[in-house]
């Protein structure tokens, strides 16, 4: 079996997908996945066990054997819960072979091999009959096929097939039902994750404004959800325009349809404003009575905010309307949720779709390319006027009338800044044809198509001929993602002061040999030390620095303010400092960092006093 694995390009910082063959060691991919977070989700586990136990009891009360089908078993946890709750037998399906192999070992280790059969197939390939994978249909369906969007991992087609081919009629299902909720808001910050705003640049000739092409303004965007920790978004960053609206429910104990559908909910806006964003989440009820409920609601919509469960595998959804629309307080509107077999999107209508008989709008398609090339944090980064001002100020200090500038960064507006601030010639590298087309549109909208030379080539393949034989006074590279850990979404405290580890001088050639650093960091605050965070600070000029990590020194208690547009590299320790052990004085973490310039690989080793060892 082959699989695609994400890898960061060391030159551009962008994520590229590489195909690995059957000999690849998948352990590290599994370790980076959400399995651990799911297993540590106490609320999820308790609710699932309560629901499974109740379902087994209902089947037993009918005088039947409890035959369980667990689709997407992963580690086998839910199957083992079912047997513990009294199930007679469980068929645990897992399509990912390394995970299925792990489930077999875990089931055997816990003594359940006689009652749990792990089937390494996709559920749609499972057969039923005397010679099949299952001798007969099951009467209890257990699944955990949900992502933050609920249906994004193919839950609906899997349920649809299971009910038609693998389950008995009138079967039990855990969870029993799911309900999706939505709330309409106005938020300039969130809208900046979806549209390109006008960007202002102060030049010697006055203010210049970089305007987005009309295609970007008209584009409905991509239907892909932006899943974030809404609890970490400040309430001052958005204005609530509607109550929380239950949009639609799915009963998993009955035949499920994966066909496209839409559901409208009438509401009266709570305030006047610009409808831009739909915040959404779901809850699942484990039993038919709805007494056992697991909810993803953010704190302001939670029945008991003090009991919020931290989750990284399930968060909340941010959806963007195709265009912002004015709404008036008290004037009735209809919010419409659309879905197909894998995707949800929203629209705002003046009347219910059931009343006006309109055809369900098709899934929005990005026709401007920007939503396919720029992720949501990248939109926010480009729209950050303060960041633009810092780059502009840095450019002013180094540009001369005869400067020839080379911009190395896909989809960057730095080339436009350089032109407006007086560079004699500007060249910019776009490594893909799609990015080239997008930037051409932006240049044309600003009448710069003849002012900036675009080179469609990967940076590492650049030759002097591409640069027309000229040497360049400037080689700017923008900050890019290192590892997918946006720490602004995660409550955390720093236990030490920030410390410089490595320095790179971009004015010098890249060294062919590895760069190595050793040292130690003092822990100045008590607490659980889980790992180390790395980020870059780009010193644009001696007086101007842009940080991809901390934006200001940590507070007295260590609470951090992280750059919301960037992700930070997090290196987790294998064990952590015992939080019960008082610090009798500053403890130190010894580290070794090695950076391979030609591959972009960074390796780190840490040792924390006598408590942590061999962390990586």
QUIJO-V165542 format. One record per residue. N is the residue number from 1. SS is DSSP state (2 for helix, 1 for strand, 0 for the rest). PSI is psi as a letter, one per 30 degrees, with the letter a starting at -180 (none if undefined). Layout:
N_SS_PSI ; N_SS_PSI
This chain:
1_0_k ; 2_0_l ; 3_1_l ; 4_1_k ; 5_1_k ; 6_1_k ; 7_1_k ; 8_1_k ; 9_0_k ; 10_0_f ; 11_0_e ; 12_0_f ; 13_0_f ; 14_0_l ; 15_1_k ; 16_1_k ; 17_1_k ; 18_1_k ; 19_1_k ; 20_1_k ; 21_0_a ; 22_0_f ; 23_0_f ; 24_0_k ; 25_0_j ; 26_0_f ; 27_2_e ; 28_2_e ; 29_2_e ; 30_2_e ; 31_2_e ; 32_2_f ; 33_0_a ; 34_0_g ; 35_2_e ; 36_2_e ; 37_2_e ; 38_2_e ; 39_2_f ; 40_0_g ; 41_0_j ; 42_2_e ; 43_2_e ; 44_2_e ; 45_2_e ; 46_2_e ; 47_2_e ; 48_2_e ; 49_2_e ; 50_2_e ; 51_2_e ; 52_2_e ; 53_2_e ; 54_2_e ; 55_2_e ; 56_2_e ; 57_2_e ; 58_2_e ; 59_2_e ; 60_2_e ; 61_2_f ; 62_0_g ; 63_0_g ; 64_0_l ; 65_0_k ; 66_0_j ; 67_1_j ; 68_1_k ; 69_1_j ; 70_1_j ; 71_1_k ; 72_0_h ; 73_0_f ; 74_0_c ; 75_0_f ; 76_0_g ; 77_2_e ; 78_2_e ; 79_2_e ; 80_2_e ; 81_2_e ; 82_2_e ; 83_2_e ; 84_2_e ; 85_0_f ; 86_0_g ; 87_0_k ; 88_0_e ; 89_1_l ; 90_1_k ; 91_1_j ; 92_1_j ; 93_1_k ; 94_0_j ; 95_0_f ; 96_0_j ; 97_2_e ; 98_2_e ; 99_2_e ; 100_2_e ; 101_2_e ; 102_2_e ; 103_2_e ; 104_2_e ; 105_2_e ; 106_2_e ; 107_2_e ; 108_2_e ; 109_2_e ; 110_0_g ; 111_0_g ; 112_0_g ; 113_0_f ; 114_0_f ; 115_0_f ; 116_1_k ; 117_1_j ; 118_1_k ; 119_1_j ; 120_0_i ; 121_0_l ; 122_0_k ; 123_2_f ; 124_2_f ; 125_2_f ; 126_0_k ; 127_0_l ; 128_1_k ; 129_0_l ; 130_0_e ; 131_0_g ; 132_0_a ; 133_0_e ; 134_1_k ; 135_0_f ; 136_0_l ; 137_0_l ; 138_1_l ; 139_1_g ; 140_1_k ; 141_1_j ; 142_1_k ; 143_1_l ; 144_0_i ; 145_0_g ; 146_0_k ; 147_0_a ; 148_0_e ; 149_0_f ; 150_0_e ; 151_0_g ; 152_0_f ; 153_0_g ; 154_0_g ; 155_2_e ; 156_2_e ; 157_2_e ; 158_2_e ; 159_2_e ; 160_2_e ; 161_2_e ; 162_2_e ; 163_2_e ; 164_2_e ; 165_2_f ; 166_0_f ; 167_1_k ; 168_1_l ; 169_1_l ; 170_1_h ; 171_1_l ; 172_1_l ; 173_1_k ; 174_1_j ; 175_0_l ; 176_0_e ; 177_1_l ; 178_1_k ; 179_1_k ; 180_1_k ; 181_1_l ; 182_1_l ; 183_1_k ; 184_1_k ; 185_1_l ; 186_1_k ; 187_0_j ; 188_2_e ; 189_2_e ; 190_2_e ; 191_2_f ; 192_0_f ; 193_0_f ; 194_0_f ; 195_0_l ; 196_0_j ; 197_0_l ; 198_0_k ; 199_1_k ; 200_1_k ; 201_1_k ; 202_1_k ; 203_1_l ; 204_0_f ; 205_0_g ; 206_1_a ; 207_1_k ; 208_1_k ; 209_1_k ; 210_1_j ; 211_0_k ; 212_0_k ; 213_0_l ; 214_2_e ; 215_2_e ; 216_2_e ; 217_2_e ; 218_2_f ; 219_0_k ; 220_0_f ; 221_0_l ; 222_0_k ; 223_0_f ; 224_0_k ; 225_0_l ; 226_1_j ; 227_1_k ; 228_1_l ; 229_0_j ; 230_2_f ; 231_2_f ; 232_2_f ; 233_0_k ; 234_0_k ; 235_2_f ; 236_2_f ; 237_2_f ; 238_0_l ; 239_1_k ; 240_1_k ; 241_0_f ; 242_0_l ; 243_0_l ; 244_0_k ; 245_1_k ; 246_1_j ; 247_1_e ; 248_1_l ; 249_1_l ; 250_1_k ; 251_1_j ; 252_0_f ; 253_0_f ; 254_0_l ; 255_0_k ; 256_0_k ; 257_0_k ; 258_0_g ; 259_0_l ; 260_0_k ; 261_1_l ; 262_1_l ; 263_1_k ; 264_1_k ; 265_1_j ; 266_1_k ; 267_1_l ; 268_1_k ; 269_0_k ; 270_0_f ; 271_0_l ; 272_0_k ; 273_1_a ; 274_1_j ; 275_1_j ; 276_1_e ; 277_1_k ; 278_1_k ; 279_1_k ; 280_1_l ; 281_1_l ; 282_1_l ; 283_1_l ; 284_1_k ; 285_1_k ; 286_0_f ; 287_0_l ; 288_0_f ; 289_0_f ; 290_0_g ; 291_0_f ; 292_0_j ; 293_1_k ; 294_1_j ; 295_1_k ; 296_0_g ; 297_0_k ; 298_0_l ; 299_2_e ; 300_2_f ; 301_2_g ; 302_0_k ; 303_0_f ; 304_0_i ; 305_2_f ; 306_2_f ; 307_2_g ; 308_0_k ; 309_0_k ; 310_0_k ; 311_0_k ; 312_0_f ; 313_0_f ; 314_0_k ; 315_0_b ; 316_1_l ; 317_1_k ; 318_1_k ; 319_1_k ; 320_1_k ; 321_1_l ; 322_1_e ; 323_1_l ; 324_1_k ; 325_1_k ; 326_1_k ; 327_1_l ; 328_0_k ; 329_0_k ; 330_0_f ; 331_0_j ; 332_1_k ; 333_1_l ; 334_1_j ; 335_1_k ; 336_1_k ; 337_1_k ; 338_1_k ; 339_1_l ; 340_0_b ; 341_0_f ; 342_0_f ; 343_0_k ; 344_1_k ; 345_1_l ; 346_1_l ; 347_1_l ; 348_1_k ; 349_1_l ; 350_0_f ; 351_0_l ; 352_0_k ; 353_2_f ; 354_2_f ; 355_2_e ; 356_2_f ; 357_0_g ; 358_0_k ; 359_0_k ; 360_0_k ; 361_0_k ; 362_0_l ; 363_0_k ; 364_0_k ; 365_0_k ; 366_0_k ; 367_0_g ; 368_0_f ; 369_0_f ; 370_2_e ; 371_2_f ; 372_2_f ; 373_2_e ; 374_0_k ; 375_0_l ; 376_2_e ; 377_2_e ; 378_2_e ; 379_2_e ; 380_2_e ; 381_2_e ; 382_2_e ; 383_0_f ; 384_0_j ; 385_2_e ; 386_2_e ; 387_2_e ; 388_2_e ; 389_2_e ; 390_2_e ; 391_2_e ; 392_2_e ; 393_2_e ; 394_2_e ; 395_2_e ; 396_2_e ; 397_2_f ; 398_2_f ; 399_0_k ; 400_0_l ; 401_0_f ; 402_0_g ; 403_0_k ; 404_1_j ; 405_1_k ; 406_1_k ; 407_1_j ; 408_1_i ; 409_0_j ; 410_0_k ; 411_0_h ; 412_0_k ; 413_0_g ; 414_2_e ; 415_2_e ; 416_2_e ; 417_2_e ; 418_2_e ; 419_2_e ; 420_2_f ; 421_0_g ; 422_0_g ; 423_0_k ; 424_0_e ; 425_1_k ; 426_1_k ; 427_1_k ; 428_1_k ; 429_1_k ; 430_0_j ; 431_0_f ; 432_0_l ; 433_2_e ; 434_2_e ; 435_2_e ; 436_2_e ; 437_2_e ; 438_2_e ; 439_2_e ; 440_2_e ; 441_2_e ; 442_2_e ; 443_2_e ; 444_2_e ; 445_2_f ; 446_0_g ; 447_0_h ; 448_0_g ; 449_0_f ; 450_0_g ; 451_0_f ; 452_1_k ; 453_1_k ; 454_1_k ; 455_1_j ; 456_0_j ; 457_0_k ; 458_0_k ; 459_2_e ; 460_2_f ; 461_2_g ; 462_0_k ; 463_0_l ; 464_0_f ; 465_0_e ; 466_0_f ; 467_0_g ; 468_0_h ; 469_0_g ; 470_0_k ; 471_0_l ; 472_0_k ; 473_0_f ; 474_1_k ; 475_1_i ; 476_1_k ; 477_0_k ; 478_0_l ; 479_0_k ; 480_0_l ; 481_0_k ; 482_0_d ; 483_0_l ; 484_0_i ; 485_0_i ; 486_0_j ; 487_2_f ; 488_2_f ; 489_2_f ; 490_0_j ; 491_0_k ; 492_0_l ; 493_1_k ; 494_0_k ; 495_0_f ; 496_0_l ; 497_0_l ; 498_0_k ; 499_0_k ; 500_0_k ; 501_0_e ; 502_0_l ; 503_0_k ; 504_0_k ; 505_0_j ; 506_0_f ; 507_0_f ; 508_0_l ; 509_0_k ; 510_0_k ; 511_0_k ; 512_0_f ; 513_0_l ; 514_0_l ; 515_1_k ; 516_1_k ; 517_1_k ; 518_1_l ; 519_1_a ; 520_1_l ; 521_1_k ; 522_1_k ; 523_1_j ; 524_0_f ; 525_0_k ; 526_0_l ; 527_0_l ; 528_0_j ; 529_0_j ; 530_0_f ; 531_1_a ; 532_1_k ; 533_1_k ; 534_1_k ; 535_0_l ; 536_0_k ; 537_1_j ; 538_1_j ; 539_1_j ; 540_1_e ; 541_1_l ; 542_0_f ; 543_0_g ; 544_1_k ; 545_1_k ; 546_1_k ; 547_1_k ; 548_0_g ; 549_0_c ; 550_1_k ; 551_0_f ; 552_0_l ; 553_0_k ; 554_0_l ; 555_0_l ; 556_0_e ; 557_0_f ; 558_0_g ; 559_1_k ; 560_0_k ; 561_0_j ; 562_1_l ; 563_0_k ; 564_0_f ; 565_0_f ; 566_0_l ; 567_0_k ; 568_0_l ; 569_1_k ; 570_1_k ; 571_1_j ; 572_1_k ; 573_0_l ; 574_0_e ; 575_0_l ; 576_0_l ; 577_0_k ; 578_0_j ; 579_0_f ; 580_0_f ; 581_0_j ; 582_0_k ; 583_0_j ; 584_0_f ; 585_0_l ; 586_0_k ; 587_1_l ; 588_1_k ; 589_1_j ; 590_1_k ; 591_1_l ; 592_1_k ; 593_1_k ; 594_1_k ; 595_1_k ; 596_1_j ; 597_0_e ; 598_0_f ; 599_0_f ; 600_0_g ; 601_1_k ; 602_1_k ; 603_1_k ; 604_1_k ; 605_1_k ; 606_1_k ; 607_1_k ; 608_1_j ; 609_0_b ; 610_0_g ; 611_0_e ; 612_1_k ; 613_1_l ; 614_1_h ; 615_1_k ; 616_0_none
